[in-house]
Amino acid sequence: MTVGPLPMSGGLARRLRRGAVGAGALLDVARAVLPSLAAPGLRVVLVDHGDGDPLLLVEEEERSAVVAVADLADEMTCARVLPTAEGIAAALRLWVDRRPVPDGVAAAAGTAVLDWCDAGQTRVGWTVVAVRGQQALPWEPSPGVDPSAVHRTRSAALGRAFEVPLDFGVDGPIAVWWNGDTPLLGTAGLVDPARMRRDAAGAGLDTRNALVVVSPGRPVVVAAPSIARRLTEETPEHSVMLPWSELADLPWA
């Protein structure tokens, strides 16, 4: 006896696949939502060459990103996006928010934070990010951009980092700083170590010989060397330990 696939009614098949975001559903939502996502200097459109494989294109100043609708639908399915009009629309807005950061946006509003310098996540350095909603997107200078413009953008971003609001707390012998709205901004406070040491001193902690534990995207921790080492060993996230003296010489990532 040959055993073939179980016969399924259309309704059963749909129920079994109800977690999937279909390209057709994404296309329908995109047609309805994209006009509301456009803004001065920002173009978000569907590109259909008639080959049955439409594309989503986002352009802002000199930057652009493009993805096949079918590929984005698969990504949404893998990310477990709810296959409803509302769920797909929210995921589509998130995709648009993750577009590359133009040079002009970085120059006007970029903020300096620490990020990983290498794929192995063993070294950190400064990078410029632009905040969109709760996301902080990294800026990479355009090919051919003038080095002096890159320097000006980075210098301005370091200046803005001084103004980033941070929450501060103490957990026993550990001092912690974070940004509750945009986690990656939590490291911005490291442009001003003196401020952080004042925070800790005000809470009764002596941090003169302490180490700074940095894991980009997570709260910044300052603790005595033995405690800092234990924290880095016991937490699954990659992190680095830095003495206060090294913060002034960190490179650009």
CORSUL-V19406 format. One record per residue. N is the residue number from 1. RES is the residue in one small letter. PHI is phi as a letter, one per 30 degrees, with the letter a starting at -180 (* if undefined). PSI is psi in whole degrees, 0 to 359 (999 if undefined). Layout:
n:res:phi:psi
N:RES:PHI:PSI
N:RES:PHI:PSI
This chain:
n:res:phi:psi
1:m:*:132
2:t:c:129
3:v:c:117
4:g:c:185
5:p:d:147
6:l:d:136
7:p:d:136
8:m:b:136
9:s:d:161
10:g:e:322
11:g:d:318
12:l:d:318
13:a:d:319
14:r:d:322
15:r:d:321
16:l:d:334
17:r:c:17
18:r:d:345
19:g:d:354
20:a:d:140
21:v:c:116
22:g:d:150
23:a:d:323
24:g:d:318
25:a:d:318
26:l:d:320
27:l:d:317
28:d:d:315
29:v:d:319
30:a:d:317
31:r:d:325
32:a:d:326
33:v:c:325
34:l:e:320
35:p:e:327
36:s:d:346
37:l:d:345
38:a:d:148
39:a:a:165
40:p:e:123
41:g:i:353
42:l:c:126
43:r:b:124
44:v:b:114
45:v:b:161
46:l:c:135
47:v:c:118
48:d:b:111
49:h:d:7
50:g:i:12
51:d:c:9
52:g:i:9
53:d:b:73
54:p:d:155
55:l:c:153
56:l:c:128
57:l:b:131
58:v:b:131
59:e:b:135
60:e:b:117
61:e:h:236
62:e:d:1
63:r:c:151
64:s:a:159
65:a:b:144
66:v:b:145
67:v:b:144
68:a:d:138
69:v:e:318
70:a:d:320
71:d:d:319
72:l:d:324
73:a:d:319
74:d:d:319
75:e:d:320
76:m:d:321
77:t:d:315
78:c:d:328
79:a:d:3
80:r:i:39
81:v:d:136
82:l:d:128
83:p:d:47
84:t:c:164
85:a:e:319
86:e:d:316
87:g:d:317
88:i:d:320
89:a:d:318
90:a:d:318
91:a:d:325
92:l:d:319
93:r:d:321
94:l:d:320
95:w:d:318
96:v:d:320
97:d:d:335
98:r:d:12
99:r:d:158
100:p:e:150
101:v:d:121
102:p:d:159
103:d:e:318
104:g:d:321
105:v:d:317
106:a:d:320
107:a:d:323
108:a:d:330
109:a:b:9
110:g:d:150
111:t:b:141
112:a:d:131
113:v:b:170
114:l:c:139
115:d:b:172
116:w:d:140
117:c:c:340
118:d:b:159
119:a:d:331
120:g:d:356
121:q:h:55
122:t:c:346
123:r:b:146
124:v:c:156
125:g:a:171
126:w:d:146
127:t:b:159
128:v:c:131
129:v:b:153
130:a:c:135
131:v:c:128
132:r:b:109
133:g:i:235
134:q:c:10
135:q:c:147
136:a:c:111
137:l:c:132
138:p:d:146
139:w:c:134
140:e:c:126
141:p:e:143
142:s:d:151
143:p:e:132
144:g:i:359
145:v:d:143
146:d:d:131
147:p:e:327
148:s:d:328
149:a:d:321
150:v:d:316
151:h:d:316
152:r:d:318
153:t:d:315
154:r:d:319
155:s:d:317
156:a:d:323
157:a:d:322
158:l:d:321
159:g:d:319
160:r:d:332
161:a:d:331
162:f:d:336
163:e:c:358
164:v:d:124
165:p:d:134
166:l:b:144
167:d:d:149
168:f:b:139
169:g:a:165
170:v:b:132
171:d:b:91
172:g:i:239
173:p:d:11
174:i:c:132
175:a:c:138
176:v:b:136
177:w:b:143
178:w:a:164
179:n:c:116
180:g:d:337
181:d:d:317
182:t:b:97
183:p:e:323
184:l:d:339
185:l:d:353
186:g:e:334
187:t:d:354
188:a:e:328
189:g:d:345
190:l:d:355
191:v:d:342
192:d:b:72
193:p:e:328
194:a:d:321
195:r:d:317
196:m:d:321
197:r:d:327
198:r:d:319
199:d:e:311
200:a:d:318
201:a:d:322
202:g:d:336
203:a:c:6
204:g:i:16
205:l:c:137
206:d:c:110
207:t:c:17
208:r:e:321
209:n:c:15
210:a:d:166
211:l:c:146
212:v:c:124
213:v:c:118
214:v:c:128
215:s:b:97
216:p:e:132
217:g:j:355
218:r:b:164
219:p:e:149
220:v:d:133
221:v:c:139
222:v:b:129
223:a:a:167
224:a:e:151
225:p:e:316
226:s:d:322
227:i:d:319
228:a:d:318
229:r:d:319
230:r:d:321
231:l:d:316
232:t:d:330
233:e:d:329
234:e:c:345
235:t:c:142
236:p:d:338
237:e:d:147
238:h:d:143
239:s:a:163
240:v:b:152
241:m:c:130
242:l:b:136
243:p:d:158
244:w:e:323
245:s:d:337
246:e:d:346
247:l:d:327
248:a:d:343
249:d:c:16
250:l:d:139
251:p:d:177
252:w:d:133
253:a:d:999
